[in-house]
Amino acid sequence: MAEPLDTHLLRVLYLVLQERSVSRAADRLGITQPAVSSALKRLREITGDELLVRTRSGMTPTERAESLLGPTRAALDAMRMSQASASSN
């Protein structure tokens, strides 16, 4: 059984899809490129999809990855709002 998604994996997925670059996503996350590649491998195992494929123009998201961008952003926004609410109480 695949392991569940956690906040770190959601952040990696969102930034890799947004940047379309493992290296740029790593820079934005403040972690190494191999750490992002490892997280991307886990995401691929969880989703059963390649998510991004290397092309001449860089990394191109699959249809499945494109469909995950909005829900991933919404989940991260909800987590941020929940944390902000919890810290203000």
C-alpha positions as CSV (number, residue, x, y, z in Angstrom):
1,M,0.0,0.0,0.0
2,A,1.3,3.4,-0.9
3,E,2.1,5.8,1.9
4,P,-0.1,8.8,2.4
5,L,0.7,12.3,1.2
6,D,2.1,14.7,3.8
7,T,2.6,18.4,3.8
8,H,6.2,18.1,2.5
9,L,5.1,16.0,-0.4
10,L,2.3,18.4,-1.3
11,R,4.7,21.3,-1.2
12,V,7.2,19.5,-3.4
13,L,4.4,18.5,-5.9
14,Y,3.1,22.0,-6.1
15,L,6.4,23.7,-6.6
16,V,7.8,21.2,-9.1
17,L,4.6,21.6,-11.1
18,Q,4.7,25.3,-10.8
19,E,8.4,25.6,-11.6
20,R,8.6,22.7,-14.0
21,S,12.1,22.2,-12.7
22,V,13.4,20.0,-9.9
23,S,16.4,22.4,-9.3
24,R,14.2,25.6,-9.1
25,A,11.7,23.8,-6.8
26,A,14.6,22.7,-4.6
27,D,15.9,26.3,-4.4
28,R,12.5,27.6,-3.4
29,L,12.0,24.8,-0.8
30,G,15.5,25.3,0.6
31,I,16.4,21.7,0.1
32,T,18.8,19.8,-2.2
33,Q,17.9,18.7,-5.7
34,P,18.3,15.0,-4.7
35,A,15.8,15.5,-1.9
36,V,13.2,16.8,-4.3
37,S,14.0,14.0,-6.7
38,S,13.4,11.5,-3.9
39,A,10.1,13.2,-3.0
40,L,9.1,13.1,-6.6
41,K,9.8,9.4,-6.8
42,R,7.6,8.9,-3.7
43,L,4.9,11.0,-5.4
44,R,5.1,8.9,-8.5
45,E,4.7,5.7,-6.5
46,I,1.7,7.1,-4.6
47,T,-0.1,8.4,-7.7
48,G,0.9,5.7,-10.1
49,D,1.8,8.4,-12.6
50,E,5.1,9.9,-13.9
51,L,3.7,13.4,-13.1
52,L,6.5,15.1,-15.0
53,V,8.4,13.9,-18.1
54,R,11.6,15.4,-19.3
55,T,11.4,17.0,-22.8
56,R,13.6,19.2,-24.9
57,S,11.9,22.3,-23.3
58,G,12.3,21.0,-19.7
59,M,9.9,19.1,-17.5
60,T,6.4,18.7,-18.8
61,P,3.5,17.8,-16.5
62,T,1.3,14.8,-17.4
63,E,-2.4,15.3,-17.6
64,R,-2.8,13.7,-14.2
65,A,-0.2,16.2,-12.8
66,E,-2.1,19.1,-14.3
67,S,-5.3,17.9,-12.7
68,L,-3.6,17.7,-9.3
69,L,-2.3,21.3,-9.3
70,G,-5.5,23.0,-8.2
71,P,-6.4,20.5,-5.5
72,T,-2.8,20.6,-4.2
73,R,-2.8,24.4,-4.0
74,A,-6.2,24.3,-2.2
75,A,-4.9,21.7,0.3
76,L,-1.8,23.8,1.0
77,D,-3.9,26.9,1.4
78,A,-6.3,25.1,3.8
79,M,-3.3,23.9,5.9
80,R,-1.9,27.4,6.1
81,M,-5.2,28.8,7.2
82,S,-5.6,26.1,9.8
83,Q,-2.2,26.8,11.2
84,A,-2.8,30.5,11.2
85,S,-6.1,30.0,13.0
86,A,-4.5,27.6,15.5
87,S,-1.7,30.0,16.3
88,S,-4.0,32.9,16.8
89,N,-6.0,31.1,19.5
